[in-house]
Amino acid sequence: MTIDSLRNFGANVDEGLERCMGMEDFYLEMIELGLSDERFETLGPQLKEGKMDEAFETVHALKGVIGNLALTPLYSTICDITEHLRAKDDIDYIPLYEKLIEQKNTITNLN
């Protein structure tokens, strides 16, 4: 993963670097830590089991982590899930969750 590959993915790299005092290595390290957050794995079962209040808490926490990293496409999907859960929308959350995991994996595999 590089700054350029993140930029090409759609991340707001300048914002993320600003939060990391301009230190590219630190920013990339924080991204790796953020993407390894266990809440990504916790969210799927919560959604599948209909534990919507717990899922809201989980995705809301991820929203903070990913928002601070300025991973814009991933953040957008997290916001969609968060707002649907906040409104207690009766929808199938699994396609949104699958999109989230696909985006996370794409970032993880950037060269």
C-alpha positions as CSV (number, residue, x, y, z in Angstrom):
1,M,0.0,0.0,0.0
2,T,1.3,3.4,-1.0
3,I,0.1,7.0,-0.7
4,D,-0.4,7.0,-4.5
5,S,-2.5,3.7,-4.5
6,L,-4.6,5.1,-1.6
7,R,-5.2,8.3,-3.6
8,N,-6.1,6.3,-6.7
9,F,-8.6,4.3,-4.5
10,G,-10.3,7.6,-3.6
11,A,-8.9,8.2,-0.1
12,N,-8.5,11.8,1.0
13,V,-4.8,11.2,1.6
14,D,-4.0,14.9,2.3
15,E,-6.5,15.0,5.1
16,G,-5.3,11.7,6.5
17,L,-1.7,12.8,6.4
18,E,-2.6,16.1,8.1
19,R,-4.0,14.1,11.0
20,C,-0.8,12.1,11.1
21,M,1.4,15.3,11.2
22,G,2.5,14.7,7.5
23,M,4.2,11.4,8.5
24,E,3.5,9.0,5.6
25,D,4.9,5.9,7.4
26,F,2.8,6.7,10.5
27,Y,-0.3,7.2,8.3
28,L,0.2,3.9,6.5
29,E,0.7,2.2,9.8
30,M,-2.5,3.7,11.2
31,I,-4.4,2.5,8.1
32,E,-3.1,-1.1,8.7
33,L,-4.2,-0.9,12.3
34,G,-7.6,0.5,11.4
35,L,-8.2,-2.1,8.7
36,S,-7.3,-4.9,11.2
37,D,-10.0,-3.7,13.6
38,E,-11.9,-6.8,14.8
39,R,-15.2,-4.9,14.6
40,F,-15.2,-5.5,10.8
41,E,-15.6,-9.2,11.6
42,T,-18.0,-8.6,14.5
43,L,-20.4,-6.6,12.4
44,G,-21.4,-9.3,9.9
45,P,-22.7,-11.8,12.5
46,Q,-24.5,-9.0,14.4
47,L,-26.3,-8.0,11.2
48,K,-27.1,-11.6,10.2
49,E,-28.5,-12.3,13.7
50,G,-30.6,-9.2,13.8
51,K,-28.7,-7.6,16.7
52,M,-29.3,-4.2,15.3
53,D,-28.5,-2.1,18.4
54,E,-25.2,-3.9,18.8
55,A,-24.5,-3.6,15.1
56,F,-25.1,0.2,15.3
57,E,-22.6,0.5,18.1
58,T,-20.1,-1.5,16.2
59,V,-20.4,0.3,12.9
60,H,-20.5,3.7,14.6
61,A,-17.2,3.0,16.3
62,L,-15.8,1.9,12.9
63,K,-17.1,5.2,11.4
64,G,-14.8,7.1,13.8
65,V,-11.7,5.0,13.1
66,I,-12.1,5.0,9.3
67,G,-13.2,8.6,9.2
68,N,-10.0,9.7,10.9
69,L,-8.0,7.8,8.3
70,A,-9.9,9.6,5.5
71,L,-10.6,6.4,3.6
72,T,-13.4,8.0,1.8
73,P,-15.0,5.2,-0.2
74,L,-15.0,2.9,2.8
75,Y,-16.2,5.7,5.1
76,S,-19.1,6.4,2.8
77,T,-20.3,2.7,3.0
78,I,-19.9,2.8,6.8
79,C,-22.0,6.0,6.9
80,D,-24.7,4.3,4.8
81,I,-24.9,1.3,7.2
82,T,-24.8,3.6,10.2
83,E,-27.6,5.8,9.1
84,H,-29.8,2.9,8.1
85,L,-29.2,1.3,11.5
86,R,-29.8,4.7,13.3
87,A,-33.2,4.9,11.5
88,K,-33.9,1.3,12.3
89,D,-34.6,0.7,8.6
90,D,-35.9,-2.8,7.9
91,I,-33.6,-3.7,5.0
92,D,-31.2,-6.4,4.0
93,Y,-27.9,-5.2,5.4
94,I,-25.8,-8.1,4.1
95,P,-25.2,-6.5,0.6
96,L,-23.9,-3.3,2.3
97,Y,-21.8,-5.4,4.7
98,E,-20.4,-7.4,1.8
99,K,-19.5,-4.1,-0.1
100,L,-17.8,-2.9,3.1
101,I,-15.7,-6.0,3.4
102,E,-14.8,-5.9,-0.4
103,Q,-13.7,-2.3,-0.1
104,K,-11.6,-3.1,3.1
105,N,-10.0,-6.0,1.3
106,T,-9.3,-3.8,-1.8
107,I,-7.4,-1.3,0.4
108,T,-5.6,-4.1,2.2
109,N,-4.3,-5.5,-1.1
110,L,-3.3,-2.1,-2.6
111,N,0.3,-2.1,-4.0
